[in-house]
Amino acid sequence: MTAYSHLHVHVSSLERTRAFYVGQLELEVLLERPGYVRIGGGDGFHIGFEEGSPVGSAGIEIVIRVDDVDEAYERLRGIGVAFDTAPEDQPWGARHAWLRDPDGYPLSICSPVVTA
């Protein structure tokens, strides 16, 4: 059997990255050891962060699904998280807001577009 395990990302500061993804985005720590932390959400997707190089990569975007993107956007802005865009409906049926993590990796929070 072949299956995805997790995304592995190099970061410049594990402490700063952990504070962002766990403290601000409220994802769960799944595994932690010196120099490495794996985080995840309720759906089973995991990201492993390790201090090291190279840091940064063109063409990667980390997408995190939230229950209500507008609510998450306001909460995160309220604690000082800077966004590149406000939430907007996208033609593929999701509402996204884009931002960057502490190392500049592109990130979006999203939720399905609610139709009346």
N, C-alpha and C positions, 0 to 999 in steps of 0.2 A: 504494500500500500504506500502511496506517495501522498503527502499532505503538507500544507504550509505549517510551519512551526511558529516563527515570529520574524519580525523585521529587526535587524541589528544595526544600530546607529552609533557612530563615534561622536563624542561630545568633548568640549573643552573643560567643563566643570560638572562633575556628577552631582555635586551638592546643589548647584543652581538649577540643573535640569530636573532633579528630583523635586525640588521646591515648586517648579513650574507645573510639571505634569501631575504630581500627586497633590501638592498643596493648593494650586490654583485651579487646575482643570479637574481635580477630584477623581483621578484614575487610581486604581488599586495597585499596591506593591505586591507582586507575585513571588519574587525571588530577589534577595539582596545579599551581596557579598562585597568585600573590598574592591573598589574600582568598577563595580557592575550593579545595575539594578534593572529588573524586568518589571514592566508595568502592564496593566491590561484593564479591560472593561468587562462588562457583564456578558458580552457575546463571544468571548473566547479569543479575541485578537490580542496579541502581545507585541510589545516593542522592548527590545533589550538595549539599554544604553551603557556604553563603556567609555571611560576616559581614554582618549588616545587620538591618533591621527591616521588618516586625514579627516578633518572636520569639514562638513559641508559637501553638498553634491547637487549639481544642477539636475533638474528633472524629477526630483522627489517632492511629493506633497503628502503630508500625513493628514488624514481625514478622521475626525472624531464625531461620531453620531451622538447627538444630545436629544432629550425629549422636546425641548423648545429652544430653538436657536436664538430667538429674540430675548428670552429670559436669561439664557446663559451669557449672551453678549453683554447685557446690562450688568449682570452680576460681575463678570470679569472686568469690564471697564471700571466698575465701582471699586475694584481692588487694585486698579492701576495697570491692567493689561492693555497694551496698545494694539489696535487693530489697523489693518491696511484698508479694509472695507467694512461698511455696516452690513447687516443681513440683507440679502437680496434673493428673490425667487430666481431660479435658474431654469432654462428650457428643458432640462432633464428631470424635472419634478422634485427638486430639492431646494431648500433655502439655505444658503451658505453665508458665512462671514469669514474673511481671510485675515490671518495674522502670522506672526513668526515666533518660533520658540527662542530661547536664549542664545542659541548658536546660529540663528538666522534661517533655520529650516522652515520652509513654507508649511503652513498648517491651516486647516479650515475646520470650523465646527459647522455641523449641518443637521437639519431635520427635514422630514418630508414636507412638501407643500400641502397645507390644509385647504381643501376646496369645500365650498359651501354646498 
